[in-house]
Amino acid sequence: MSEAYWKKVSGENIPSSLDLYPVIYEYLHRGYKILDIGCGFGKVTLKLASLGYSVTGIDINSEAIRLSKAASEILQLYGRMTWKAEFEIGNASELPFSAQKFDLVVMQAVLTSVPDAQERKKIIQEACRVLKPEGYLYLVEFDQNWHLKLYRSRYLQDFPITKEEGSFLALNSNTGEIEYIAHHFPKKNWCVCW
């Protein structure tokens, strides 16, 4: 359900509200090759490219990639980027890159939109596969919010459908139809690939 939804959603409607946490800059070095998985319309990819890093953004949504490429060309035209950002259409669970290619892999709110736990695991494995041995995985996701009444009731109400603790249905605000299953992570799930 989720993959099909993210392929067809309008590119400018892909949520991309998260900014990079400043700690990331402590780990970046000139010459780094960076991969932004689930880049959406290119917000993070373009930010890092504007700082002079070699960045590739990948997303399953072809319209988002088209918008990203157009934004990159405009920024280059006006001299706001010293490096060209590259963008590719692709699936995070089957990355089209060779092993150990990137110094840093960025994933922001990607796993939260993947309803299947095995698929999330495969995405993490792919991110680790394309990282160089001394590379870094910058992963930002949402913790569970049992303490918030709204989320607690959604987790419990939607569990018969989602079948997973911390998952809930994301509904279309106009029609009330299910668009995708979102997932918030309990801390016990944060042991990933090393």
C-alpha positions as YAML, in Angstrom:
chain: A
units: angstrom
residues:
- id: 1
  name: MET
  ca: [0.00, 0.00, 0.00]
- id: 2
  name: SER
  ca: [2.66, 2.52, 1.01]
- id: 3
  name: GLU
  ca: [5.05, 2.07, -1.93]
- id: 4
  name: ALA
  ca: [2.22, 2.57, -4.44]
- id: 5
  name: TYR
  ca: [1.06, 5.66, -2.57]
- id: 6
  name: TRP
  ca: [4.51, 7.30, -2.50]
- id: 7
  name: LYS
  ca: [5.03, 6.60, -6.21]
- id: 8
  name: LYS
  ca: [1.87, 8.47, -7.20]
- id: 9
  name: VAL
  ca: [1.61, 11.29, -4.63]
- id: 10
  name: SER
  ca: [2.15, 14.74, -6.11]
- id: 11
  name: GLY
  ca: [5.86, 15.66, -5.80]
- id: 12
  name: GLU
  ca: [5.26, 18.96, -4.02]
- id: 13
  name: ASN
  ca: [2.99, 17.20, -1.50]
- id: 14
  name: ILE
  ca: [5.69, 14.90, -0.21]
- id: 15
  name: PRO
  ca: [6.28, 15.96, 3.41]
- id: 16
  name: SER
  ca: [9.74, 17.35, 3.99]
- id: 17
  name: SER
  ca: [9.56, 19.47, 7.11]
- id: 18
  name: LEU
  ca: [12.69, 18.21, 8.86]
- id: 19
  name: ASP
  ca: [15.87, 20.25, 8.75]
- id: 20
  name: LEU
  ca: [19.25, 18.65, 9.29]
- id: 21
  name: TYR
  ca: [20.34, 18.60, 12.92]
- id: 22
  name: PRO
  ca: [23.53, 20.69, 13.33]
- id: 23
  name: VAL
  ca: [25.43, 17.66, 14.68]
- id: 24
  name: ILE
  ca: [25.68, 16.31, 11.13]
- id: 25
  name: TYR
  ca: [28.19, 19.02, 10.20]
- id: 26
  name: GLU
  ca: [30.66, 17.66, 12.75]
- id: 27
  name: TYR
  ca: [30.91, 14.50, 10.64]
- id: 28
  name: LEU
  ca: [31.13, 16.02, 7.17]
- id: 29
  name: HIS
  ca: [34.46, 16.49, 5.42]
- id: 30
  name: ARG
  ca: [35.33, 17.99, 2.04]
- id: 31
  name: GLY
  ca: [35.25, 15.43, -0.70]
- id: 32
  name: TYR
  ca: [32.56, 13.32, 0.96]
- id: 33
  name: LYS
  ca: [30.10, 11.54, -1.29]
- id: 34
  name: ILE
  ca: [26.63, 11.70, 0.26]
- id: 35
  name: LEU
  ca: [23.45, 9.76, -0.51]
- id: 36
  name: ASP
  ca: [20.06, 11.17, 0.52]
- id: 37
  name: ILE
  ca: [17.59, 8.26, 0.60]
- id: 38
  name: GLY
  ca: [13.96, 9.31, 0.21]
- id: 39
  name: CYS
  ca: [15.02, 12.79, -0.88]
- id: 40
  name: GLY
  ca: [11.50, 13.89, -1.85]
- id: 41
  name: PHE
  ca: [11.70, 17.19, -3.68]
- id: 42
  name: GLY
  ca: [15.38, 17.61, -2.75]
- id: 43
  name: LYS
  ca: [15.40, 19.86, 0.30]
- id: 44
  name: VAL
  ca: [18.30, 18.12, 2.12]
- id: 45
  name: THR
  ca: [20.15, 17.14, -1.06]
- id: 46
  name: LEU
  ca: [20.16, 20.72, -2.33]
- id: 47
  name: LYS
  ca: [21.16, 22.12, 1.08]
- id: 48
  name: LEU
  ca: [24.22, 19.85, 1.27]
- id: 49
  name: ALA
  ca: [25.14, 20.45, -2.40]
- id: 50
  name: SER
  ca: [24.93, 24.21, -1.82]
- id: 51
  name: LEU
  ca: [27.60, 23.75, 0.86]
- id: 52
  name: GLY
  ca: [29.94, 22.10, -1.66]
- id: 53
  name: TYR
  ca: [29.32, 18.40, -1.07]
- id: 54
  name: SER
  ca: [28.82, 15.80, -3.78]
- id: 55
  name: VAL
  ca: [25.26, 14.62, -3.11]
- id: 56
  name: THR
  ca: [22.94, 12.14, -4.80]
- id: 57
  name: GLY
  ca: [19.25, 12.12, -3.92]
- id: 58
  name: ILE
  ca: [17.12, 9.08, -4.59]
- id: 59
  name: ASP
  ca: [13.35, 8.75, -4.30]
- id: 60
  name: ILE
  ca: [10.66, 6.39, -5.54]
- id: 61
  name: ASN
  ca: [8.51, 9.30, -6.75]
- id: 62
  name: SER
  ca: [9.36, 10.37, -10.32]
- id: 63
  name: GLU
  ca: [7.64, 13.76, -10.02]
- id: 64
  name: ALA
  ca: [9.64, 14.59, -6.88]
- id: 65
  name: ILE
  ca: [12.84, 13.76, -8.76]
- id: 66
  name: ARG
  ca: [11.76, 15.97, -11.67]
- id: 67
  name: LEU
  ca: [11.10, 18.85, -9.24]
- id: 68
  name: SER
  ca: [14.46, 18.26, -7.55]
- id: 69
  name: LYS
  ca: [16.36, 18.38, -10.84]
- id: 70
  name: ALA
  ca: [14.58, 21.60, -11.84]
- id: 71
  name: ALA
  ca: [15.40, 23.23, -8.49]
- id: 72
  name: SER
  ca: [19.03, 22.15, -8.82]
- id: 73
  name: GLU
  ca: [19.31, 23.71, -12.28]
- id: 74
  name: ILE
  ca: [17.81, 27.00, -11.04]
- id: 75
  name: LEU
  ca: [20.19, 27.13, -8.05]
- id: 76
  name: GLN
  ca: [23.16, 26.48, -10.33]
- id: 77
  name: LEU
  ca: [22.00, 29.11, -12.77]
- id: 78
  name: TYR
  ca: [22.04, 31.72, -10.00]
- id: 79
  name: GLY
  ca: [25.37, 30.52, -8.59]
- id: 80
  name: ARG
  ca: [23.96, 29.22, -5.32]
- id: 81
  name: MET
  ca: [25.51, 25.76, -5.62]
- id: 82
  name: THR
  ca: [29.17, 24.95, -6.09]
- id: 83
  name: TRP
  ca: [28.46, 21.25, -6.74]
- id: 84
  name: LYS
  ca: [25.79, 19.78, -8.93]
- id: 85
  name: ALA
  ca: [23.31, 17.63, -7.04]
- id: 86
  name: GLU
  ca: [22.36, 14.41, -8.78]
- id: 87
  name: PHE
  ca: [18.94, 12.81, -8.55]
- id: 88
  name: GLU
  ca: [17.71, 9.31, -9.39]
- id: 89
  name: ILE
  ca: [14.42, 7.48, -9.26]
- id: 90
  name: GLY
  ca: [14.85, 4.32, -7.22]
- id: 91
  name: ASN
  ca: [13.67, 2.10, -4.43]
- id: 92
  name: ALA
  ca: [15.43, 2.35, -1.05]
- id: 93
  name: SER
  ca: [15.24, -1.41, -0.56]
- id: 94
  name: GLU
  ca: [17.16, -2.03, -3.82]
- id: 95
  name: LEU
  ca: [19.62, 0.84, -4.18]
- id: 96
  name: PRO
  ca: [21.17, 1.09, -7.66]
- id: 97
  name: PHE
  ca: [24.66, 1.83, -6.30]
- id: 98
  name: SER
  ca: [27.76, -0.26, -5.78]
- id: 99
  name: ALA
  ca: [28.83, -1.34, -2.30]
- id: 100
  name: GLN
  ca: [30.88, 1.07, -0.18]
- id: 101
  name: LYS
  ca: [30.31, 4.05, -2.49]
- id: 102
  name: PHE
  ca: [29.22, 6.76, 0.00]
- id: 103
  name: ASP
  ca: [30.84, 8.40, 3.01]
- id: 104
  name: LEU
  ca: [27.49, 9.46, 4.47]
- id: 105
  name: VAL
  ca: [23.93, 8.20, 3.97]
- id: 106
  name: VAL
  ca: [21.08, 10.46, 5.07]
- id: 107
  name: MET
  ca: [17.61, 9.06, 5.84]
- id: 108
  name: GLN
  ca: [15.06, 11.41, 7.35]
- id: 109
  name: ALA
  ca: [11.55, 10.12, 8.08]
- id: 110
  name: VAL
  ca: [11.87, 7.41, 5.44]
- id: 111
  name: LEU
  ca: [11.29, 4.36, 7.61]
- id: 112
  name: THR
  ca: [8.24, 5.92, 9.24]
- id: 113
  name: SER
  ca: [6.44, 5.65, 5.90]
- id: 114
  name: VAL
  ca: [7.28, 1.97, 5.36]
- id: 115
  name: PRO
  ca: [4.56, -0.21, 6.91]
- id: 116
  name: ASP
  ca: [6.39, -3.56, 6.69]
- id: 117
  name: ALA
  ca: [9.05, -4.31, 9.34]
- id: 118
  name: GLN
  ca: [10.99, -6.63, 6.99]
- id: 119
  name: GLU
  ca: [11.05, -3.93, 4.31]
- id: 120
  name: ARG
  ca: [12.40, -1.42, 6.86]
- id: 121
  name: LYS
  ca: [15.15, -3.89, 7.77]
- id: 122
  name: LYS
  ca: [16.03, -4.34, 4.09]
- id: 123
  name: ILE
  ca: [16.26, -0.55, 3.63]
- id: 124
  name: ILE
  ca: [18.66, -0.26, 6.59]
- id: 125
  name: GLN
  ca: [20.76, -3.13, 5.17]
- id: 126
  name: GLU
  ca: [20.92, -1.42, 1.79]
- id: 127
  name: ALA
  ca: [21.97, 1.88, 3.39]
- id: 128
  name: CYS
  ca: [24.75, 0.04, 5.25]
- id: 129
  name: ARG
  ca: [25.79, -1.81, 2.09]
- id: 130
  name: VAL
  ca: [26.46, 1.38, 0.13]
- id: 131
  name: LEU
  ca: [28.34, 3.01, 3.04]
- id: 132
  name: LYS
  ca: [32.13, 2.95, 3.08]
- id: 133
  name: PRO
  ca: [33.58, 1.01, 6.07]
- id: 134
  name: GLU
  ca: [34.23, 4.22, 8.00]
- id: 135
  name: GLY
  ca: [31.08, 5.95, 6.74]
- id: 136
  name: TYR
  ca: [28.19, 7.39, 8.71]
- id: 137
  name: LEU
  ca: [24.46, 6.74, 8.65]
- id: 138
  name: TYR
  ca: [22.46, 9.83, 9.60]
- id: 139
  name: LEU
  ca: [19.05, 8.46, 10.54]
- id: 140
  name: VAL
  ca: [16.17, 10.58, 11.83]
- id: 141
  name: GLU
  ca: [12.83, 8.96, 12.66]
- id: 142
  name: PHE
  ca: [9.91, 9.48, 14.98]
- id: 143
  name: ASP
  ca: [9.80, 7.88, 18.44]
- id: 144
  name: GLN
  ca: [6.55, 6.48, 19.70]
- id: 145
  name: ASN
  ca: [4.35, 8.99, 21.45]
- id: 146
  name: TRP
  ca: [2.34, 6.87, 23.90]
- id: 147
  name: HIS
  ca: [2.38, 9.81, 26.31]
- id: 148
  name: LEU
  ca: [0.36, 11.92, 23.84]
- id: 149
  name: LYS
  ca: [-3.33, 11.09, 24.02]
- id: 150
  name: LEU
  ca: [-3.83, 11.61, 20.26]
- id: 151
  name: TYR
  ca: [-1.18, 9.10, 19.21]
- id: 152
  name: ARG
  ca: [-1.94, 6.61, 21.97]
- id: 153
  name: SER
  ca: [-5.56, 6.40, 20.83]
- id: 154
  name: ARG
  ca: [-4.51, 6.13, 17.15]
- id: 155
  name: TYR
  ca: [-2.03, 3.33, 17.86]
- id: 156
  name: LEU
  ca: [-4.67, 1.36, 19.78]
- id: 157
  name: GLN
  ca: [-7.53, 2.11, 17.37]
- id: 158
  name: ASP
  ca: [-5.53, 1.18, 14.25]
- id: 159
  name: PHE
  ca: [-3.71, -1.87, 15.64]
- id: 160
  name: PRO
  ca: [-6.28, -4.37, 14.25]
- id: 161
  name: ILE
  ca: [-5.32, -3.15, 10.76]
- id: 162
  name: THR
  ca: [-1.62, -2.26, 11.18]
- id: 163
  name: LYS
  ca: [-0.74, -5.28, 13.36]
- id: 164
  name: GLU
  ca: [2.30, -3.46, 14.73]
- id: 165
  name: GLU
  ca: [2.94, -1.49, 17.90]
- id: 166
  name: GLY
  ca: [3.38, 2.20, 17.11]
- id: 167
  name: SER
  ca: [1.79, 2.11, 13.66]
- id: 168
  name: PHE
  ca: [-1.25, 4.10, 12.65]
- id: 169
  name: LEU
  ca: [-3.28, 4.92, 9.57]
- id: 170
  name: ALA
  ca: [-2.55, 8.16, 7.72]
- id: 171
  name: LEU
  ca: [-5.87, 9.29, 6.30]
- id: 172
  name: ASN
  ca: [-6.68, 11.66, 3.47]
- id: 173
  name: SER
  ca: [-7.99, 14.82, 5.14]
- id: 174
  name: ASN
  ca: [-10.62, 15.34, 2.41]
- id: 175
  name: THR
  ca: [-11.92, 11.82, 1.87]
- id: 176
  name: GLY
  ca: [-11.02, 10.03, 5.10]
- id: 177
  name: GLU
  ca: [-9.59, 7.15, 3.04]
- id: 178
  name: ILE
  ca: [-6.39, 5.39, 4.10]
- id: 179
  name: GLU
  ca: [-3.40, 6.80, 2.23]
- id: 180
  name: TYR
  ca: [-0.62, 4.85, 3.94]
- id: 181
  name: ILE
  ca: [0.43, 3.32, 7.23]
- id: 182
  name: ALA
  ca: [2.85, 5.41, 9.29]
- id: 183
  name: HIS
  ca: [5.12, 4.00, 11.97]
- id: 184
  name: HIS
  ca: [6.67, 5.49, 15.10]
- id: 185
  name: PHE
  ca: [9.50, 3.54, 16.67]
- id: 186
  name: PRO
  ca: [9.82, 2.28, 20.23]
- id: 187
  name: LYS
  ca: [13.35, 2.65, 21.55]
- id: 188
  name: LYS
  ca: [13.75, -1.16, 21.58]
- id: 189
  name: ASN
  ca: [13.79, -1.06, 17.74]
- id: 190
  name: TRP
  ca: [16.85, 1.16, 17.42]
- id: 191
  name: CYS
  ca: [19.47, -1.61, 17.16]
- id: 192
  name: VAL
  ca: [19.95, -1.55, 13.40]
- id: 193
  name: CYS
  ca: [22.85, -2.96, 11.40]
- id: 194
  name: TRP
  ca: [26.03, -3.02, 13.40]
...
